């Protein structure tokens, strides 16, 4: 597992884009080839409700393991640097807690998709 500073550096490189094999059916080797061709150093793989468990470095390209998790409220959270799947359908706050328990970082997948993101939570 990376230290917090290494995580922050990798996330800056990745700029929070993410790939989901469930939506983009490609082999990791194809994504790596395109990343190398375009000069990308880091990618994040975040399948829906499933953690990427492949190698973290392929042909010089760093891969951030993660998952895109659907909450009870039908919001999607991105979990970076997690190792274990997190159950979908849990309340928003519980998903955040589960991500942090694994030492992961949390981000919204689609922050402007619903106005609910801007409502104050209890």
Order of alpha helices (4+ residues) and beta strands (2+ residues): alpha-alpha-beta-beta-beta-beta-beta-alpha-beta
